[in-house]
């Protein structure tokens, strides 16, 4: 049995072939699809494109679905573009624990010192996984900055 993500990827691939869109154009359109699995798959794929995908992914971290938000945050961390730091810092206040965990760990991956203050303040998060992720990110960034 195919996973929902694989099914969404298959549908996405069929749409690309039928509309003769470039992969990037299709992925950007897919970020606005009504199906949350398609949006999450697009956010994941855009993370592999790099810098041209940063702004659309920044918008996607405000998606209504937590899976899309966390995937967008993950992809932004993988790209490691400094313009994603402030939006990821704001994502530390997301209502979903997993989204906050991903945002914190990927702020550590980017390693920008602008995140230190808010990571320090966020160490009081009620969720243990979030706190641990924020502490790791804080320590990574602090160590790199010395």
N, C-alpha and C positions, 0 to 999 in steps of 0.2 A: 504494500500500500504506500502510495506517495505521501510525503508530508505536505502540509498546507503551503509551506514555503516553496517546495519543488513545484507544486501545482501552480502557484502564482508565477514562478519563474517561467514555466512552460507557456502560460497564457501571455506573459509579457513578451516572450520570444515570438509567439505567433503574431502579436500585434505589430511588433517591429517589422517583421517580414511583410505583413500585409500593407503597411502604410509607407514602407520604404524610408523610414526615419533613421537617422543615425542613432547609434546606441545611446549616446549622451542625450540627445533630444528625447528619445523614448523614456529614458530613465527620469529625466526632469518632469515629463508629463505624468509618469507613473507615481511620482511623489504626491500627486493630487487625485489619484484614483480613489474611487469610493470604497474599494476593498483594502482593509488595513494590511493584509498579508502582502498585497502588491506594493503598497507604500513602504512597508518594512524591507521587502526584497530590493526595491529601488534604492533605499537609503544605504543598504549594505553594498550594493554594486557601485553606487556613486563613491563610496569610500575608497574604491580601488582606482578611481579616475584621478584623484588628487585635487590640487588647488582649484581647478575650474568648478568643482562640486561644493566648495566650502559654503558659499552664500545660500544655495538651496538647502544644504544640510542644516545650516543655522536656522533657517525657517522651519525645517522639519522637526527641530527639537521642541517646537510648540504645538505639534500635532495632538489631536485629541486622544490618540491611542498610546499607551505607555510603551508598547513594543516598538512602535515607530520612533518615539522619542529616544528610547534607550539605544536603538540601532543607529540613529542619527548621531547621538553623542559618541558612540563607539567609533563610528566612521570618522568623525571630526578628530578624535584622538589619534586615530591611525594616520590621518593626513598630517597632523602636527603643525597646523598653520596657526600662527599667533593671533589671527583675527577671530579664532574660535574660542579664545580664552574667556573673554567676558561673557559670551552667551553660555558657556559651560559653567562658569561661576554662578550665573543666575539659575542654572538647572540644578544646582545643589539644593535649591528650595522647592524642587518638584514634589508633588504630593505622593508620587510613587517611589518606594524604597529602592527598587532595582534601578530606576532612572538615576536617582541620586548616587548610588554605588558606582554605576558606569561613569557618570560625569566626574566623580572624584578620582577614580583610578586613571581616567584618561587625561585629566588635568595634570596628574603626576607624569604621565607619558609625555605630554607636551613640555612640561618643566618650566613654565613661565612663573617668575616670582610674584606676579600680580595676584596669583591665586593663594598665596600664603596666608594672608590675613583672614580671608573668608574660610579657608580650610581650617584654620585654627579655631575660628568662632563656631564652625559647624561640628566640631568634635563633641558637641552635646546632643547630637542627633539621637532620637529615641531608638533607632534601629542599630543593632550591633554590627551587622555587615557594613552598613553605611559608615559608621564610626571607624571601623577597622580600615576601610578603603580610604577614608579621608586622612587617617593618621599615616598610612603608607604613602599616600600622595604628598602629604605635608613633608614627611621625612625625606622623600626622594628629592623634592624641589629644594628644601633647605640644604641638603647635602651638596647638591649641584651648585648652589649659589655661593658656597664657601670656598 
